[in-house]
């Protein structure tokens, strides 16, 4: 689920995409297995949609969403509070030489898809598409 550009406006490199996907997969497994010692996180089911790496691979930004989209702020707070432990667990579970700084953001992809669906369902848009 890679985006087409990074902050500099350049496309992400293959290495950035590969490391980001590896980080996403391991982070998802860590959260799914409940390896983080936090009761708040243990009660939540969190989806990791994407991890974007900075060009120097020193920063990993994980785009997350709690299951059902409920409790976004609580999930984000719990993840940020435990980011050092999560970072350690992810690096331990992978083959990375160093541990990138871990940041969390709410994944807005599903909201964007809903907005697009709603727009395409409007009568005047449907008429234009049918013509």
Secondary structure, 3 states (H helix, E strand, C coil): CCCCCCCCCCCCCHHHHHHHHHHHHHHHHHHHHCCCCCHHHHCCCEEEEEEEECCCCCEEEEEEEEHHHCCHHHHHHHHHHCHHHHHHHHHHCCCCCCCCEEEEEECCHHHHHHHHHHHHHCHHHHHHHHC
